Structures are given as C-alpha cells and as structure tokens.
C-alpha cells in the first residue's frame, strides 16, 4: 500500500504512486540531502544508470494504495534477514558522477527485493512444510480443524527448532495461522518440560523471531519477539519424536526456507553496495548454509524457450504452479508488444512477471496480479528479448487461466 521499495520513506510527503522522477541533468543539480530523500528503488536505478527507472515503475505496478497492510515482500525479507548482515550507511558514485547516499534501510530493501523477486525457482533450492490456511479464522472459527488450517504438526515444528537452530541455522514461519501471512525468521528457542511419560512429553517453548522495523536511514538495532508455544510430543520406544499436538491456540501456519543466490543480472551491482555497507566482512553464519550458485533460467523447472517473432501463450495453473517462457525473436527486434486477451488471478496470490532479456537477468519491468482491472490491455517494452513468468502461491485449489499474445518489432 506504500509502493514497496519505491516508497520515499524519508520524505514528509512521499506521494508514493505519483511523485516526480528526475532526469540525469536534474539529478546532477541536486544536493546530497535531496538525493538522500529518494526511494530505495530510485537510488538503485540511478546507481546503475537507468534513468527510465524500471524498478520504480515495476513496484508501482506490483503494489496499490488499497492493498492490505500485511501484503508486501516478507517472503524476501524473512530469508534475507537470516542470510545477510545488518548494513551500515554508505555513499557511492555512479558512472555519471552522481554521488548517492544509501541508507541502511535502502540496502535492506535491495536485499529483500532481490530475495523476493529474483529467487523464483531454483530447481530444488527451497523447502516448504505444511499447507497455508487461507481462511479468516476470526470470522469462521469452526474451520480451524480443516487440514490446511490445522497448521504445521507440533512435532515437526519442534524437530525444526532442535535440528536447525541448535546447529546455527534457522528457518522462516508464517506466525499468523489465519488468512493473513506474516513470514518471520526464527533463530532462537528454549524449551522447558511441563510433564513427561515414556511415550509423551509436554513442552513450553519460547521461540524467538525477527520483527520488522520502520525504515530509517541510519543502521538500527535488530528487533525480535518471542512467542510462547505449548505442545505435546509423541515418542516411540527409542525416544524419537513421531508426532505432536498443539496445546495453545496460537501456532505457526507453515514453515519454509530458500537458498538465496549470489547477486546477479540487474542486481549484480548490489555486490558493491553490500560490500561497502558491511566493510567487505565475511557473511553471517547462515549465509554459508543458505546461499547457492545461480541457477540459469534455462535450467529451471517448467521453463520453455520460444523462438518466434509472434505467438500466443497460455498461462494457467493452480496452487504452487510456476511456468516460465524465454521469448527470443528470430529476426532483429528492439521492442515487443504484449496484448492480453484474458487475465485472471487473485490479487496477491497469482503473478505474471515480465523481465528484460530472455535469460531473466534483466530488470523486472512488470508485476501483474488481480483482475483485468489492474492490468493494461497492451504492454509495449523496448527490449530485444524477454522472460515471462507465471507463478501461483500455495493458497488452495483456485485455478487461474490467462492468455496473451506477443509480437516483436524493429524500428
């Protein structure tokens, strides 16, 4: 609802969806204080010399003033919080001589955005446990016994705590068992036995997770919160956990983690920014466990190469479906026109993303979701190839059908 990383969080009047974007000549005339007030998206686009601001424009398309307050990039923020160091402020100059002051929250916004929007399918570099409850249990409490709203098994959750955190690792959990999603990074726990028999043990566990802070230019002390969960564990004759039951109403909905790739493509320059903001120091202990070499688009699951100047693509699927298309014209081209004959997803759950370049390494230009009301009927981009991805999150059994045509042109 604030424009994602295009939000000018330091401005008293950000006008998130209609502020002025500055030309190169205008930027050269601006003071350091004026540049400091720009949004994280503006600053990165400027740093890499993209004065057409692709990141700003794609964030304006991904977000909307009417979005729920919980809708955002927590699926990027949560794993990034486990992998990357808390950055300091830094100042860097781009190739056109513009000196850009990067705040700590600017850099955290980049780490969040990269982890969320450039980690779409790593060919096995992720895991997900339990189903997502997409029901408002406050208004429909009788549905809490439905399989997807029964949430992660208490025994499984305890094994994640003991087997991962005790070994210096962590994981992400949705702490809201109802319809909203609040992904938080869990990194610490302490369990106390309440009662015990040879085949059952009841525990109260204090599980600590990172919490979001309001953005600020200067580096902030990390903020965390501790949740108290009581549950019983079923044991076999050898004392191994074979199941569990929740005693408290509050519990995590589902758990997951991804392997964050090295910075690449349009975000390769984030390497310089992150190194400058962290003194080039070694990564956090989590990074060695949760980073992975980049998986090229062409080797990802459900990917298709289309070599044609014109064609029609059907993007259909339901919960957990991902499909990508690298579109490469057979003759020289410098722009593509995309026309939608149908578009239907549920806002915040099904996304169609359009990237510059067939390899998916270029700037993300469009993030489309919701009804056709939110989607332009025609999109024209000045690119010689493109990568388009359709993805549906794990939200249930809804099935979405979309169809669009593409045509490449040469001026």
Secondary structure as UniProt FT lines:
FT   HELIX           4..6
FT   TURN            9..10
FT   TURN            12..13
FT   TURN            16..18
FT   HELIX           24..28
FT   HELIX           32..36
FT   HELIX           40..47
FT   TURN            48..49
FT   TURN            51..52
FT   HELIX           54..62
FT   TURN            65..66
FT   TURN            69..70
FT   HELIX           74..83
FT   STRAND          90..93
FT   TURN            95..96
FT   STRAND          99..102
FT   HELIX           104..117
FT   STRAND          126..129
FT   TURN            137..139
FT   HELIX           141..145
FT   HELIX           147..149
FT   HELIX           154..164
FT   HELIX           165..167
FT   STRAND          171..174
FT   STRAND          183..197
FT   TURN            198..199
FT   STRAND          200..211
FT   STRAND          223..235
FT   TURN            237..238
FT   STRAND          241..246
FT   STRAND          255..258
FT   STRAND          260..261
FT   HELIX           265..267
FT   TURN            268..269
FT   HELIX           270..278
FT   TURN            279..280
FT   HELIX           285..290
FT   STRAND          291..292
FT   HELIX           297..299
FT   TURN            301..302
FT   STRAND          303..307
FT   STRAND          310..317
FT   TURN            319..320
FT   STRAND          322..328
FT   STRAND          335..342
FT   TURN            347..349
FT   STRAND          350..356
FT   TURN            358..359
FT   STRAND          364..368
FT   HELIX           372..374
FT   STRAND          378..381
FT   STRAND          385..392
FT   STRAND          400..409
//
